[in-house]
C-alpha cells in the first residue's frame, strides 16, 4: 500500500521538474530577444554597384547566410535584361537603387543625356519589380550641379561613400575586410556586385561588424546616412 503513494510522489516531482525546466527555457528565450536587439549600437551602409549580373545570386546567398542587408545600386541596362535577379534582390531583403543606365561619365554629358540615364533606370528597376528607387549613385562618384538637379527631379538622393573597398581595383579579400573595419556609425562602403574577393570577404565583414556592435542598415533618403531598417 505504501508503494503507490511513493510512486505518485516521484511522478509528481518529475512532472514539476519538467514544468520548471520548460518555464526556465521560455524565460531564457524571452530574455535573449531584447539582448539581440540591443546589440546594434550603430548602423552602416553596405552597397554593391553594377548589378544585377551572373554573380548576383551567389552574392545574395552570402549576404543572407551572414544576416546582412545591403543597397544594390543597379545599372538600368542590367535590370532591364535580368528582371528576375532584381526581384531576387528584393526577396532577399535588399534595397534597390539607381546607378544610371549605361554607367557613363555623367559630368561629361548634357542635361538631356543625364536625364535619360536616370529616368530609364528608374523605369527599368520599377518594371523589373524593384520598386521606384529613392537613392542614386553617379558612376565613378562623379557629380556636379546638373547631375544633382536631375537626380532631385526624380526624387532621388545622391549617395557617394565614406569608405572605398577598392574591390574594383583588384583589392584582396583581406584588404576589403580591413576597409570594412574602418566603417563607423552612419557610414557607407563602396563594393561591387561582380567582385569575387568581395563575396569571399562577406562572412568576415559580418563578424567584424558584430564584434563592434554595428549592424547593416538602410540608407536614409532624408540624410544619406545609414540608419536602422
Beta strands, then each sheet from edge to edge (+ up, - down):
strand 1: 42-49
strand 2: 71-74
strand 3: 95-98
strand 4: 135-136
strand 5: 157-158
strand 6: 163-164
strand 7: 188-192
strand 8: 214-216
strand 9: 218-219
strand 10: 226-227
sheet 1: 3+ 2+ 1+ 7+ 6+
sheet 2: 3+ 2+ 1+ 8+
sheet 3: 4+ 5+
sheet 4: 9+ 10-
end
